């Protein structure tokens, strides 16, 4: 499978709510995310190329609202659930807020790595 991501991903399990079409919002968790998309757990009824409205609760308690399309689906051990990849639409309301938050996360990871070097030797950071 060809890699088509255009942004670095960070593995985070964030609380999220989504709906496809006019369905009611359903609660889920993210698997990983970037400024251009994310992976999350969803019911098998969510199809590829389906438009999704999404709200994420960031670790600092703020909420971001996004619009996305499903890109791919993968099975999980649970029979009624799959892992789906979403690509954010360019006009997503809070996309820039999410990208800013992700930037802070990447800086924090980099600072952890530098702290490992300056402590007298390299230690694998906790996020590796």
VOPAGU-2260 file (C-alpha; in pm, 1 decimal, decimal comma):
REM VOPAGU-2260
SITE   aa  ch    i         X         Y         Z
SITE  UNK   A    0       0,0       0,0       0,0
SITE  UNK   A    1     140,4     339,7     -98,7
SITE  UNK   A    2     197,2     593,2     182,1
SITE  UNK   A    3       3,9     911,1     105,2
SITE  UNK   A    4      30,0    1100,7     432,3
SITE  UNK   A    5     161,6    1452,9     397,1
SITE  UNK   A    6     201,2    1529,6     767,6
SITE  UNK   A    7     367,1    1364,8    1065,9
SITE  UNK   A    8     138,1    1151,0    1279,3
SITE  UNK   A    9     125,6    1134,1    1654,4
SITE  UNK   A   10     -24,2     836,4    1833,8
SITE  UNK   A   11    -293,9     964,6    2067,9
SITE  UNK   A   12    -614,3     815,6    2199,8
SITE  UNK   A   13    -846,4    1114,6    2217,7
SITE  UNK   A   14   -1215,3    1113,8    2293,2
SITE  UNK   A   15   -1411,1    1187,0    1976,2
SITE  UNK   A   16   -1766,4    1209,0    1843,0
SITE  UNK   A   17   -1856,6    1161,3    1477,1
SITE  UNK   A   18   -2149,0    1127,2    1243,7
SITE  UNK   A   19   -2183,4    1040,4     879,0
SITE  UNK   A   20   -2462,6    1207,9     687,0
SITE  UNK   A   21   -2762,3    1282,2     903,6
SITE  UNK   A   22   -2696,4    1008,1    1158,2
SITE  UNK   A   23   -2670,8    1091,5    1527,3
SITE  UNK   A   24   -2327,8    1149,2    1676,4
SITE  UNK   A   25   -2145,9     839,9    1802,1
SITE  UNK   A   26   -1864,7     831,5    2054,1
SITE  UNK   A   27   -1524,8     679,3    1968,3
SITE  UNK   A   28   -1148,8     713,4    2026,6
SITE  UNK   A   29    -874,2     817,4    1791,2
SITE  UNK   A   30    -580,7     588,0    1718,0
SITE  UNK   A   31    -344,9     849,2    1575,1
SITE  UNK   A   32    -371,0    1192,4    1415,9
SITE  UNK   A   33    -195,4    1462,4    1218,3
SITE  UNK   A   34    -280,5    1802,4    1077,7
SITE  UNK   A   35    -425,1    1640,0     766,5
SITE  UNK   A   36    -614,3    1341,7     905,7
SITE  UNK   A   37    -654,3    1072,0    1166,4
SITE  UNK   A   38    -733,0     708,1    1228,8
SITE  UNK   A   39   -1022,3     616,3    1457,3
SITE  UNK   A   40   -1240,3     322,8    1552,2
SITE  UNK   A   41   -1582,5     313,1    1386,4
SITE  UNK   A   42   -1870,1      76,6    1316,6
SITE  UNK   A   43   -1852,9    -136,1    1003,4
SITE  UNK   A   44   -2138,3      68,1     855,4
SITE  UNK   A   45   -1899,8     361,1     789,5
SITE  UNK   A   46   -1800,4     334,0     422,8
SITE  UNK   A   47   -1498,4     457,8     227,1
SITE  UNK   A   48   -1534,2     809,8      78,4
SITE  UNK   A   49   -1811,5     897,2     322,5
SITE  UNK   A   50   -1826,5    1254,1     460,8
SITE  UNK   A   51   -1788,9    1268,3     838,7
SITE  UNK   A   52   -1848,5    1549,4    1089,5
SITE  UNK   A   53   -1610,8    1509,3    1380,8
SITE  UNK   A   54   -1545,1    1667,2    1720,9
SITE  UNK   A   55   -1227,0    1589,6    1915,5
SITE  UNK   A   56   -1157,6    1659,9    2281,1
SITE  UNK   A   57    -791,6    1756,9    2306,8
SITE  UNK   A   58    -582,7    1664,3    2610,7
SITE  UNK   A   59    -603,5    2021,7    2741,9
SITE  UNK   A   60    -985,8    2001,9    2746,9
SITE  UNK   A   61   -1051,1    2210,4    2435,5
SITE  UNK   A   62   -1274,6    2082,5    2156,2
SITE  UNK   A   63   -1210,1    2105,0    1781,9
SITE  UNK   A   64   -1469,7    2049,7    1510,9
SITE  UNK   A   65   -1362,6    1907,4    1175,6
SITE  UNK   A   66   -1504,8    1779,8     848,3
SITE  UNK   A   67   -1340,9    1479,0     686,4
SITE  UNK   A   68   -1378,4    1195,3     436,6
SITE  UNK   A   69   -1302,1     830,8     498,4
SITE  UNK   A   70    -998,6     711,1     298,5
SITE  UNK   A   71    -962,5     350,5     407,6
SITE  UNK   A   72   -1101,3      82,2     640,2
SITE  UNK   A   73    -924,6    -202,4     817,9
SITE  UNK   A   74   -1075,2    -484,0    1024,2
SITE  UNK   A   75   -1023,1    -510,4    1398,5
SITE  UNK   A   76   -1056,9    -817,1    1622,3
SITE  UNK   A   77   -1403,4    -690,6    1718,1
SITE  UNK   A   78   -1658,4    -816,5    1462,1
SITE  UNK   A   79   -1873,6    -500,9    1453,4
SITE  UNK   A   80   -1591,7    -243,2    1442,2
SITE  UNK   A   81   -1315,1    -130,9    1208,2
SITE  UNK   A   82   -1029,3     117,2    1203,5
SITE  UNK   A   83   -1087,3     396,0     951,4
SITE  UNK   A   84    -860,3     662,0     808,8
SITE  UNK   A   85   -1003,9    1010,8     770,7
SITE  UNK   A   86    -862,0    1297,1     566,9
SITE  UNK   A   87    -966,0    1642,9     685,6
SITE  UNK   A   88   -1135,3    1868,5     434,5
SITE  UNK   A   89    -953,3    2194,1     362,6
SITE  UNK   A   90   -1240,7    2406,0     495,1
SITE  UNK   A   91   -1265,6    2226,4     831,6
SITE  UNK   A   92   -1359,0    2488,2    1093,9
SITE  UNK   A   93   -1089,8    2411,6    1355,3
SITE  UNK   A   94    -819,4    2253,9    1142,0
SITE  UNK   A   95    -570,7    2533,3    1216,2
SITE  UNK   A   96    -638,1    2498,5    1591,8
SITE  UNK   A   97    -566,5    2125,6    1570,5
SITE  UNK   A   98    -248,1    2188,5    1370,9
SITE  UNK   A   99    -130,3    2439,1    1632,2
SITE  UNK   A  100    -198,8    2191,2    1915,9
SITE  UNK   A  101     -11,6    1918,2    1725,1
SITE  UNK   A  102     282,7    2155,1    1679,1
SITE  UNK   A  103     305,8    2193,7    2056,5
SITE  UNK   A  104     292,9    1814,5    2095,3
SITE  UNK   A  105     582,2    1767,5    1852,1
SITE  UNK   A  106     785,0    2037,9    2031,3
SITE  UNK   A  107     725,8    1866,4    2365,9
SITE  UNK   A  108     847,2    1535,3    2218,5
SITE  UNK   A  109    1157,0    1706,6    2080,1
SITE  UNK   A  110    1228,2    1865,9    2420,6
SITE  UNK   A  111    1205,2    1520,0    2585,1
SITE  UNK   A  112    1462,8    1389,5    2338,7
SITE  UNK   A  113    1699,2    1681,2    2403,9
SITE  UNK   A  114    1663,2    1632,3    2779,2
SITE  UNK   A  115    1774,1    1272,0    2732,2
SITE  UNK   A  116    2089,9    1386,0    2554,9
SITE  UNK   A  117    2175,4    1652,7    2810,7
SITE  UNK   A  118    2130,8    1414,6    3106,3
SITE  UNK   A  119    2456,8    1241,1    3020,6
SITE  UNK   A  120    2347,2     995,8    2760,1
SITE  UNK   A  121    2073,5     913,3    2522,1
SITE  UNK   A  122    1759,9     747,4    2658,7
SITE  UNK   A  123    1475,0     642,6    2438,1
SITE  UNK   A  124    1192,9     890,0    2501,0
SITE  UNK   A  125     865,7     756,3    2642,9
SITE  UNK   A  126     683,0     828,2    2317,0
SITE  UNK   A  127     912,2     616,3    2098,6
